[in-house]
Amino acid sequence: MEHKHYTSKQTLLLVYNFNRSDFLSYFRVCKADFIFFFAEFASPDEVFNRQFAEYGQAIFWGNFKNAFDLLEKIKPDKVLFLYIESYFHMALNIACKVKGIPTFLLDHGIQDSHVHKILKAFTSPQKRIPKNQLLFTKLKQIPARIKARQYLINTINILPPKPSKALRIYCSYRKKEHYISVLKKLEKQIYYPDAYISISPVVASAQKKLLGFSFSRTHYFGIPTFDHLVNLSASHTPAKNLIFIDQGLATAGFLGWTSAIFESFTQSFAAICLEHGYRVFVKKHPRQPNKDWGRLAEEKKVIVIDDDTLANLLPTTKIIVGFFSTYLLPLIAMEHTTVLTLENHPVGNLNVSKSFIEAGVAQPVYNLQELEWALEHINMLHQQQMFNKAKFTREWLYKFDGKSGERLREILLQEK
């Protein structure tokens, strides 16, 4: 595949899980300003969401001889990583350094060192895929994975001696440790992107603390995903709605949550909300299967919604409940909302949402009895939270003005 610049548009190579539609929304405003390529997987068999095709083209590691072959054929002006974690990420980052192609780390959600420590300590991923299906999937992907592995080996072999050694060292450490631990140990500029495009100063500070290094250049842009929520204001005729922002904790195996524990919790949670006269609307996390809320939805005890429906509901909705989540940021920023964060994790009351709680913009709920109390005192809690919203919004969202996508576009156009 030979890619040539027939237009004056810059070419961006985005490296991240492009099955995630929510990340694509970052580039909605600048869709027409760049030529987009997406990389993350060994083969097309790992792609289950084709929405990326509205923006550009997917490429796969195994379709190239090595990272230099990829860069020569794609000819990116810039490479954006939402994380540099895998062997393939690091191989591409180091190859870009050798070729002089600018690399960037782009925030894909809020970072919080407190949350990271907790999740690292209390994570036990579950396999939800049946064993026979998992085996079939792995067998099907063997040829592509062999090609991808050869791509990596070829990259190591073709790199100049020092960068090659750096990549070998990273790979050897990464086999045994989390990528953040590896980066903190190695502490060499060759492993880091050239610049950082961050949501806000608070998030940037947490990210730098997490990774253990500082970037030479940092830009702030907000969160484009939520630009469309900016002009929503409270309705004069509020409804007795409650929106639940889920995090798929059982799916990920975080904080002791299992499918059985989560199902028991959701049944009790919905019952309490219904007893207090609330209609419960659930926004699932992208990683969650439908069955997590399927039974309650069939029983019409909750209504599962998408992003558009959530936006339509917000003007008439005062109460937001959720686990620690990036999605809570714009909902906290709204003047008419009151936010309750669930801290009732099976491993214990860890105050995962500590940053929100200490900022005075969220009421922690440690058990379902406290949920009942909070629903009964929601007006008092709103009065307490409303005075802290403006400061919190500045610190965490940078600017909640509907122009985050435009700021990102200008950064990408101007950065060299």
N, C-alpha and C positions, 0 to 999 in steps of 0.2 A: 504494500500500500504506500504509494508516494503522495505526500501532501504538499501542495505548493500554494503560495500566497497569491491568489488571483485578485484579492481585494486589499485595501489598506487596513482591514480589521486585524487586531492582535489575536493570536491563538492562545487560549488558556487550556492547560491540562489540569483537570480537577481530580485529585486522588482521594477517594472516600467511598463509602458504601452508597452507591447511587441507586440502590433499591429504595432508599429513604426519600420519599417525595417532599417531606418537610424541609430537607436541606436544599433541594432544588429551588425552593421559593426565594432563597437568598439572591438568586440571579434573575429573577423575573423582570426586574426593571432594566437590566442590561443584556437581556437575551439577544437583542439585535445588534449589540455593540461589539461582540466577540465571536470568534469561532471556538466552539467548545468541544473538548474531548474528555471522556471519563475513563478512569482506570481504577481497578481494585481487585478484580477477580482473575482466576486462571482461565476460565472458559465461559461461554454464554450460558452454560447449564446452571450457573450460580445466579443468573439474573431472573427475577420473577416480577419486576415492575418495569414496564417499558416507557414510563413517563419521561425518562431522560432524553428520549428520542425527539421530544419537542424542542430540546435545547441543542443537542449535538449528537456525537457518535461515541459509542463505547469501544474501547480497545482492551485486549487481554494479554497478560504477560507472555503466555506461551506462543503468541503469534509473532514474536520478535526474537531475533538471535540473542540480543542482550540489551541493556539499558541504552547504550549508545545508538544501536540500531533503531530503537523506539524513538529516541530524540531526533535522529536524523530524518525519520519518515514523518513524524508528527510536526516537527519544527515548532515547538511551543515557544512563545515569547516569555511566558511565565508559567511556573508550576505551583499550584496551590494544594497544600495538604491540610486536611481537617484533623489529622493526627499523623505522626510518623512513628509507627509501631512495628510493622512487620518487616521481615527481611527485604521484601520487595520495595516497601516505602523507602527504607534506608538506602538500598542500592540505587534507586532513582535519584534520591536527594544528593548522594555523593557524586553520581554521574553528572548531575546538573552543576555541581560545584566545579568539577573538572572542565566542563564545557562553558562555564560562565553564564549559565541560564539562571535568572533570579528565582529563588524559591521562597514561599511564604507559608506561615502557619496561620490558618483562618479559624477563628472560634466557631464551633458548631453548637454551642450551648454554654451555660454558665459553668464556671469552675469554682470549686470550693474545697480547700485543702482539708477542712474538717470532714466534709462528706466523703472525700476520696479515702481518707484513713478508715472511716467506718465501713465503707463498701469493701475495701480491700481486706478488712479483718473478718467480715461476716458475709462472705459470698460462697455459695456452693451451687454452681450451675446444674440445672436439671436437663436431662435429655427428654424432650417431649416427643421426639420423632421415634416411632416404633423401630425396634432393632432391625427387623428385616428390611424396612424402608431405608433406614440409615445405611445399612450395608450396601443395598442396591445403588443408592446415591453415590457412595464412595467408590464403588467399583466402576460406575459410569464415568466418574471424573478422573480415573487413574491416568488415561492417556494425556489429558490436558495438564494434569499436575506434574507428570513427568516432563513435559515440554516446558512448563513454568520453572521447574527446578533446574533444568538445563540452562534456561535463560539466566537464572541467578548465578549458576556456576560460571557461565561464560562471562557475565559481568565482572565477577571477582577476578577472573583470569585476564581480562582485557584492560582493567583499570591500571593506571600507573602504580608503582610499588607501594608508596605511602597510603594513598586512598584504598588500595586493595587490602592492605594490612588492616586499616581502620574498619573496613566492612567485615573482614573475617573476625575481628575482635568483637564487633557488635553482634554478629550472628552467634558466636560461641557463648556470649553472655546471655543473649536473648533466649536461647534454648531452655535456660533454667530460671530466668527471672522476668518480672514484669518490665515493660519497656521503660517506665519512669525510673525504676531502680537502676536500670542499665545506663540511662542518660546521665543520672546523677553521679554514677561511678566514673564514667568516661570523661566527661567535662572537656570535650574538645570541640572547637568551632565547626569542624567538618561535619559533625552530626546534627547541627542545628540549621534550620532555615535561615535565610538572610534577613527576613523581616517578619513582623507579627501584626496581623490585622485583628484587633480585639473588639469585643462588644463594648467594654467600658473600662475605666481605670481600675475599679474594684476587681473585676474579672481578670484583668491583665496582671494585677498584683498577685492574685491567687494562682494564676497559671505559672508565673515566673517562680513562685515559691514551690509549686508542685514539681516543676521540671528541673529546678535548681540552676537556672542560668538566665541571663538577661539578653534581650535582642538589641541589635544595633539601632533598629528603627521600629517604632510601634505606632499604629494608627487606630483610631476608634470610630466605630460606625453605628452601633446599636444592633437591633435584631430585625432584619427585613421581613422575616416571617410574620411579624406582628404589626407591620405598617398599616394594614387595613383595619386595625382595631382602634386606631387613634381617635377618630372622630365620633366614636360611639358614646353617647351620653345617656344618662338615666332617663327612663320613660316617666311620664307623669302618672302612668297607671301601672305600677310594678305588679308582677305576678308572684305567687308564692312558689318560686323555682329555686332549685339548688343544683349547681353544676359541680360534678365530681371530676377532677383531673387525675386520671390514674397513671401509674408509672410502670406497670408490668413487672412488679418486683418478684412475683412468683415465677414468672416466665424466665427471668434472669437468675433466679436463685439467690436474690439479695435478702439480707437481714432476717434470715430464717423463714421467709415466706415460702409456703408450698401451695400446691393447688387446693388441697383439702382445707388448709387453714384459711386461705384467701376466700374460698367459697363460703365457709362458715361466717367469716367477717362480713362479706357483702350481703348475706341474707339478713344478719342482725342490723347492719348499717341501714339498709333499705327499709327495714321494718320501723326503725326509730324515726327516720325522715317522714315516712308515710303517716305515722301516728301523730306527728306534729303538723300534718297537712301540707307537706312539701311534695312537689313533683320533682323526681330525681332524674337529671340528665347526665349521662356518663360519656366523657371523652377518653377513649382508650389510648394507650401509648401505641405507637406504630409497631412495636415488637409483639404486642399482645394478640393471642388468638381470639376469635369471636366467642369461643365457648366460655371464656372467663366471665362474661356477663350474659351469655346466651339464655340460660334458664330464667333469670330474673326478667330479661327482656320479653321472653315468651309469656311469662306470667303478668306482664304489663306493670311490673313494680318499678322498673327503670326504663329509660329510653336512651339507647346508644346513639350518639350524634357524631357528625363530622365537623370540620373546621367552619364551614359555611353556616351550618345550623347553630353552632356555638356563637358565632358573631351575631346572628339574628336574635338569639336569646338574651345576649348580654344586657341590652338596655332595660329589660324588665327583670333582671336577675340580680339580687343583692348578695347572695351567699355563694361563696366559692370554697370547696373543700378539696384537699389533695395532699399527696405526698410531695416531698421536695422535688421541684420540677422547674425547668426553664419556662414552661408554659404559664406558671403562676406570675411571672414578672409583669406582663402587661395587665393582668387581671388585678394585681395588687395596685398598679398605678392608677386605676380608675377610681374616681372620687366616691362613687356610690357603692362600691363593693366592700364586703367584709370577708376576710380570708381565715379559714381554719386549716391548720396543717396537722396531718395525722402522724403521731409519733408512737403509735401502738404496735411496734414491731415485735415479732415473736422472740427475738434475741434480747429484748429489753427496751426501756425508754431511753433512747440515745440522743434525743434532740437533734435528729438529722437536719432539721430546718432551723438550726441554731442561728444562722445569719438573719433569717427573716424574723425570727422570734425576738432576737435582741434589738433589731431595728424597729420593733414596735409595730410591724405591719402584718403580723400573723398571730393568731391565738393557737397555742399547742393543744392538742387533744390526745391524751394518753390512754383513754379507754372510752367505751361507749356511754358510760354514765356521764363523763365529762362532755361528750357530744350533746347529750340531752341538755345539760346545763348551758352549753354555748348557744344552742338553738333558742333557748328560752331567754337569753340575755344578749341577743344579737345586736340590738340597738346600742346598748352600752359599749359593746366591743367595737362597733363601728365608730363611735365617737372617739374612742381611744386610738384607733388606727389611722383615722383621717388626718391627724396632725403630723404624722410621720411619713405620709405617702410621697410628698414632693421631694424630700431629701433622699429617700430610698430610690426613687425613680432616677434622679440625677446620678447617683452612685452606681446603680446596677444596670440601667438601660441606656446610659449616656444621654440620649435625647429621645423622648417618646413623642416624636413629632411627625411620624409618617414618612420620613425622608431617609431612613436607614439604607434602603436599597440604592438611593441616589448617591449617598455618601460612599457606599461600597464601589459603585461604578466609577466615581471620580478617583478613588484610591487606586483601583485596578488600571485605569487609563493613564494615570500620572506616575505611578511607581515604576522605577527602573530596576 
